[in-house]
Amino acid sequence: MNESELLPWFLAQVKPNAHNIAIRNLDRQGYQTFLPFHEVSVRRRGKATQAIKPLFPGYVFVSPTARVSRLDKINNTYGVSRLVSFGADAVEVPADLIKGLRDRCDSAGMLLPPKELVAGSTVEIVRGPFADFVATVEKVGDQQRVWVLLDVLGKSTRVSMRSDNLRSA
């Protein structure tokens, strides 16, 4: 086990659009930070484009290190609104939640798609108008959206659906 798995993690609320500032200042003070990102579709000037956004907007996970152990400094960090707490005690985030999130992210903190649904894999549709059809995954998107290619009347058709409507074939 490394040091980051032994130390507790907490949740800090950051000021609007200030997660980069908060992370930079927390890192400079000696805290370990973690903020997972994902790719989302946004409309800009009438066109759909992809953008990288925080998975939990307005929040960042913070852990004290051996160098710094005081939590009260987090509330006074530039870019941070407050440490999430109930009463006077900061709430510790379960270690298995942090470990699960870190396992699902690459080294840059980008959320990876679920392992069982990857581009090129064959899936069976279990719910909806295309139930019992077999399709090929084209792309795994954000918010549990998956684009699949269906063979309809001899033509390949691209369809978007929720990942919970699919099962590996």
C-alpha positions in Angstrom: 0.0 0.0 0.0 1.3 3.5 -0.8 0.9 6.6 1.3 -2.2 7.9 -0.5 -4.2 4.7 0.3 -3.5 5.1 4.0 -4.4 8.7 4.5 -8.0 9.9 4.8 -9.7 11.8 2.0 -12.1 14.7 2.4 -14.3 16.8 0.1 -13.7 20.5 -0.5 -16.3 22.7 -2.1 -14.5 25.1 -4.5 -15.6 28.5 -5.7 -17.4 28.7 -9.1 -15.0 27.8 -12.0 -12.1 27.9 -9.6 -11.1 24.2 -9.4 -7.8 24.8 -11.2 -6.9 27.6 -8.8 -8.0 25.6 -5.7 -6.0 22.5 -6.8 -2.9 24.6 -7.6 -3.0 26.2 -4.1 -3.8 23.0 -2.2 -0.9 21.2 -4.0 1.4 24.1 -3.2 0.5 23.8 0.5 1.3 20.1 0.5 -2.1 18.5 0.2 -2.8 15.7 -2.2 -5.8 16.4 -4.5 -7.9 14.4 -6.9 -10.5 15.6 -9.4 -11.8 13.2 -12.0 -12.8 14.6 -15.4 -15.1 13.2 -18.2 -15.9 14.2 -21.7 -19.3 15.7 -22.4 -21.1 16.9 -25.4 -21.9 20.7 -25.4 -23.5 22.9 -27.9 -21.5 25.9 -29.1 -22.8 28.2 -31.8 -25.3 25.6 -32.8 -22.9 22.8 -33.2 -22.3 19.9 -30.8 -18.7 19.7 -29.6 -16.8 17.7 -27.0 -15.6 19.3 -23.8 -13.7 18.0 -20.8 -15.5 18.9 -17.5 -15.1 17.8 -13.9 -17.1 14.7 -12.9 -18.2 16.5 -9.7 -18.4 20.2 -10.6 -17.7 22.5 -7.7 -15.8 19.9 -5.6 -12.4 18.4 -5.3 -11.1 15.5 -3.1 -8.3 16.5 -0.7 -6.0 14.4 1.5 -3.5 15.6 4.0 0.0 14.2 3.5 2.8 13.4 5.9 4.1 17.0 5.4 0.9 18.7 6.3 -1.8 17.2 8.5 -4.0 20.2 9.5 -7.4 20.4 7.8 -8.3 23.9 9.0 -5.9 25.5 6.4 -8.1 24.1 3.6 -11.0 26.5 4.4 -8.5 29.5 4.0 -7.1 28.3 0.7 -7.6 30.6 -2.3 -10.2 29.0 -4.6 -11.8 26.9 -1.9 -15.2 27.8 -0.4 -15.2 25.3 2.5 -14.4 21.8 3.6 -17.6 19.7 3.5 -18.5 18.9 7.1 -21.4 18.1 9.4 -21.2 20.4 12.3 -17.6 21.0 13.3 -16.2 17.8 12.0 -15.0 17.3 8.4 -16.6 14.3 6.7 -14.2 11.7 5.6 -14.9 10.2 2.1 -14.8 6.4 2.1 -11.5 5.0 1.0 -13.1 2.4 -1.3 -14.9 5.2 -3.2 -11.7 7.1 -3.8 -9.9 3.9 -4.8 -12.7 2.9 -7.2 -12.7 6.4 -8.8 -8.9 6.3 -9.2 -9.0 2.9 -10.7 -11.5 4.1 -13.3 -9.3 7.1 -14.2 -6.1 7.4 -16.3 -3.0 9.2 -15.0 -4.4 12.6 -16.0 -7.6 12.0 -14.0 -9.8 11.4 -17.1 -12.6 8.9 -16.5 -12.2 5.8 -18.6 -15.2 4.0 -20.1 -16.5 0.8 -18.4 -14.3 -2.1 -19.1 -17.1 -4.4 -20.4 -18.2 -1.8 -23.0 -15.5 -0.8 -25.4 -15.5 0.3 -29.0 -15.8 -2.8 -31.3 -17.3 -5.1 -28.7 -20.6 -7.0 -29.5 -23.6 -6.2 -27.3 -27.2 -7.3 -27.0 -29.9 -4.7 -26.5 -32.1 -5.8 -23.6 -34.7 -3.0 -23.4 -36.4 -0.5 -25.7 -37.6 -0.7 -29.3 -34.5 -2.6 -30.4 -34.7 -5.3 -27.7 -33.0 -8.6 -28.6 -31.0 -7.0 -31.4 -27.3 -7.6 -31.5 -25.1 -4.5 -32.2 -21.5 -3.4 -32.2 -20.3 -0.6 -29.9 -19.1 2.4 -31.8 -18.3 4.8 -29.0 -18.8 5.0 -25.2 -19.8 8.5 -24.3 -20.5 10.5 -21.2 -23.4 10.0 -18.7 -23.8 6.3 -19.5 -24.5 7.0 -23.2 -23.3 4.4 -25.8 -23.4 4.7 -29.6 -24.0 1.4 -31.2 -24.2 0.3 -34.9 -27.3 -1.8 -35.7 -27.8 -3.7 -38.9 -31.2 -2.6 -40.0 -32.4 -3.8 -43.5 -28.9 -4.4 -44.6 -27.7 -0.9 -43.6 -25.6 0.0 -40.6 -27.5 2.5 -38.5 -26.0 4.5 -35.6 -28.1 4.6 -32.5 -27.5 6.2 -29.1 -28.7 4.5 -25.9 -28.1 4.2 -22.2 -25.5 1.7 -21.2 -27.9 -0.1 -18.8 -29.9 -1.1 -21.8 -27.0 -3.2 -23.1 -25.4 -6.5 -22.2 -22.2 -8.0 -23.5 -23.0 -10.7 -26.0 
